[in-house]
């Protein structure tokens, strides 16, 4: 205050306190023992001037104070806005990091056929296609505008954080659905390969992996079961081929033996022509014969026959059938006798 008074005195302008004191003094009149009064007109001018100065000082002080307050409020609002924008930037960065992560990229490559629930794939695609809002700027000069920018940045941060949460949930849903299908397919393979693998231990390992829902263990067990199934199919095919070859060899051997047996017993040809003679009777190949002055002839496929007394003729009396049925004693002397 002393410095202010000194400055005011140096400038030739009365201070606020001095002006107020002078106004009081003039209103109460001269002090006892003081000098002669000044004219009333001068006193009024002084009072008016002093009041005007006081008002001007008060107004100037109020304006400065208001401006200082506004500046302070704007500074506080700018700090709050910048903090909100920084939070928005963190939210956007976190969303972009999640979108580019290995888990999200792998999940986005899944199609409806690779998961048990195809809806999870569609949900993930929508969550990954969200357009991020533009960054808010704290370039206003007034506190009210800065407060509005801070509120907008805060809303944007909440939206981006919610989108990131949905994206993370969608990725997890696709992974779970993929595992569900893996478990279902592996369980189906386990049931379908009963008795169809070379080593059943591979199926037991697969069953354990399915119950544990271990995707990596399931993948190994599935490969082992498929390899064992292929090995058994190959062994079965080789066994069938070998059995077929053996059966074919046995059939060929049996056929060859039959043909050899047939060659060792040739079929007989047509019988030789015979002729019978006893006195005046003889028979040839044509089935004709004669007895005494009578002759008997018959037909054959080779044509008519004639009596023959060639080297093929034999004595009928030596035939056992002839001797059995001969009862007439005259047959012994070479005469004719009927058979029977």
C-alpha positions, 0 to 999 in steps of 0.5 A: 500500500505504501508503494502504491501511495508513493507511485500515485503521489509521483504521478500527481494523482491522489490515491483512493484512500486520500480521495475518500478522506478528502470527501469525508472532510469536506462533508463534515466541514473544516476542523476547528482551528483550520484556515479559511474555507474554500468556496463551496463550488470548489468543494463540489468539483473535488468531490465529483472528481474524487468519486469519478476516480474512485469509480474508475479505479473500481471498474478497472479493478473489477475488469482485471479480476474478471479477466484473471478469473476467466483465464484461470477457468480456461486454463483448468478447462484446457487441462481437463480437455487434454486429459480427456483427449489423452484417455481417448488416444489410449482407448484408440491405441488399445483397440488398434492393438487388439485388432492387429493381435495374432488372436484376432487375425487368426479368428478373422481367418476362420469361416463358417465351416471351421466353427460349430456356431457360424454366428460367432464369425459374423459377430466378429466381422462386425466388431472388427469393422467398427470405424474409429471416431476422429480425435478431439482437439483442445484448441478453444480459448473459452472455458465453456468450449474446452469443457464441451471438447473434454466431454466429447473426448470422454464420450468417444473414449467410452465408445472406443473402449466398449468397441474393444470389449465387444471385439475381444468377446467376439474373438473369444467366442470364435475361438471357443466355437472352433474348439467345440468343433474340433472336439466334436470332430475328434470324438466322431473320429474316435467312435468311427475308428473302433476296431479299424486301427492298427494300434488302439492306444492311439484311440485311447490317447485321442479320447483323453485329449477330447475330454481335456479339450486340449486343442494341441493334444487333440491335433496330435492324437487325431494324426496318430489315429489317422496314421494307424487307420491307414496302416491297418487298411494297408495291411488288410489290403495286402492280406486280401491280395495275398489271399486272392493270389493263394486262392488263384494258385490253388485253383490253377493247381487243381485244374492242372491236376484234373487235366493230367488225370484226364490225359492218363485215361483216354476215351475208347474209340468205336468197337471193332467189327466182329464176325461169327461163323459156325458152319454157314453163319458169320457176322460182319461190322455192318451187322449182317450174317448168314446161316446155311443158305439164309442171310441176315442183314442190318443197317449201320451208320457206316453203310451196309455190311457184307459177310466176312471171314477175315482174320477178325472172325472168331469161333462162336462156340468158344463164346461163354454166352454161346456155351451157356445157352447151348443144350442141343448135342448136335451143336457139338458136331458143328451143326446148326442149333438155335441159342437157348 
